[in-house]
């Protein structure tokens, strides 16, 4: 079973996930978590790690099982596989980091419905071997993570004067904190600026 992405090299998979096919600024996927958890760098980092692991492991499992999965139920099987890994992550957070589990609330569970995970399972893992599928899922998650971490850092510094909960010298004392930055409109604003910047860089790169 060969798909159009079956001939991708490892370098192409990495570059696509991090830049050329980035889930946030290229595909505009996973926006709910962009708005919900990016007002704090620590929360965002945990969310990003969780999604990256779930995406990588789900893609590898979908790829390994594709020969035994009937086409008529493949979407349901993919959802079950994703839910399995999400539940494991949720249980581990509840058991070993309950405060973080409460901070993230339902958003860990909502990874099941994240379009990035299902999209990579269907677009890549369904027609490629397990190891390339694992890499594709991992670097798609990391591409998502880089953008979210940048958004979270900007919002937390400008909105609270801290970074990962630690006060910054100027921003915690003299900076007039922008309350809007820790609210959903602040996420929209920062995301829009990053989309404009990244797409502008992409256009200039193609012209050169």
N, C-alpha and C positions, 0 to 999 in steps of 0.2 A: 504494500500500500504506500504509494508515493504521492505526497502533496507538493504544492509549488514551493514550499519552504524546505523540502527534504534535502536539498543540496547545500544548504547554508553551512558555512564553516563556523568554528567556535568563535572566531573574532567577529564574524558578521552577526552572530546571535547576541554577543555581548554589546556590540555597538548599536544594534537595533533596539535592544531593551533599554539601554541607558540614554540613547539620543534619537536615532533616526525614526524609531517607532515608539517613542516614550508614551506610556499610558496617559499621562496628565496633559502635556502640552501638544502632543501630536494627535492622540485619540480622544482626549477630553473624557476620560473614564475615571471612576473612583472619586468623583467630586464630593459626594456626601461626607466622606471621612476628611476630605480637605477642609471642609467648613467646620466639622464637628470637633476634631481633636487637636487642631494645629495652633491652639493658643498657649500651649505649653510644650517645650522641647522634649521633656522626659516622657510625657504621655505619647507624643508623636513617635518617638523612637521605638517604644514598645509596640505601638500599632504597626509601624513599618516592618519591624522584625517579624511580627506575627503574620502579616500578610505575605511577606516574602517567603517565609517558610511554608505556609499553606499553599501558595501558588506553585512553588518548586516541587513539593512533595505530591501535590494533586496532579500536576502535569506528568510527573514520572509514573505515577500509578495509573493514570488514564492511558498513557502510552503502553505500559506493560500489559494492560488488560484489553487493549483495543481489538485484538484478534478473537477474543472470546465474548465480546460485547455485541449483541445484536444491534443493528443500526436503528431499529425502531424504538429502542429504549436507551440509547446511548446518552441522551441528555439527562435522563433520570439517574443513570448510573454515575455520571459526572457530578451531579449535585450531591449524591450520597457520599461519594469519595471526598468532595470538598467539605461536606458537613462533618465527616469523620475526623478530619485533621483540625477543623475549627473547634470541635468539641474538646479534643485533646488539649489544644492551646488554652481554651477557656478554663478547663479543669486545672491545668498547671498554674495558671494565674491565680485562680481562686484559692488553691492550696498553698502556694509559696509566696504570693504577693497580693494578698487580699485588698490592700489599699489601692493598688494600681487597678485591680479588677473593678473596684467600685468607681474609680475615676473614669475609666473607659466606658463603664456602664454597658449598654447593649451593643456597642459598636464592634466589639470583638466578634460577637455572634453574627453581626450583619456582614462579616467578611464572606459568609456563604452567598450573599446576594451581590457581592462586588463584581462588576462586569469584567474587571481585569482577570480574575481567576477563571471564570467560565470562558472568557474570550480566548485566553491562551490555551486552555484545554481543548477547545473546539478548533481553533485556527492552526495550532502547531502540534500539540501532543497527539491529536487524533491521527496524524499522518507521519509521525517521526518516531525514532527509537527513544527509549527511556532516558539515556544520558543527555542527548541534545535537548530533550523536552524538559528535563530538570534544569539545565542551564538557562533555557528560554524563560521558564517560570521564575527562576531566581533573579535573573537580570531584569526582567520586566518589573518584578517587585522592587528591586534596587533602584530602577529608574523612577518608579513611583516614589520611593523613599527619599531620594535626593531632593525632589521638588518639595515634598511635604516638610522635610527638615528645614529647608531654606525658608519656607513660609512660616513655620513655627518659630524659628529664630527671630525673624523680623517682627512677628506679632508679639512675641513675649518681651523682646527688648523694648519695643516702642510702646507697648501697652502696659507693662508691669515694671520695666526697668531691671529685669532679671534675665538670666540665661540658665536654663535647667534648674531654676529655683535659687540660683546664687546671684546676689545683688551685684550689678556692674557699677563701677566708681562714678561715672558721670550720669548715667541713665537712672540710677536709683536715688540720686540726690538732687541734681539740678534739672534734669529733663522733665518737662511738663508732659506727663504720661497721657497718651492718646487712648482713652477708654474704648473708643470704637474699634481699636485694633484687637481687643480680646472678645469682640462680638462677631457674629457671622458676617456682617457687612465688611469688617476689616479683612476677613479671609477672602471675600470676593475681590476686594480692591488689590490685595497683594497678589492673588492668583492672576488677575487680569494683567498686572504689570509684568509678571514673570512670563505669561503667555506671549505678550507682545515682545519682550526681550528675546526669548528663546526662538520664536518664529522669525524675528528680524535677523538673528544670527544665522539661522538656517537658510534664509533667502540670500543673504550676502555670501554664504559659503557656496551655494549653487551657482551664483553669478561668477564667482572667482574661478 
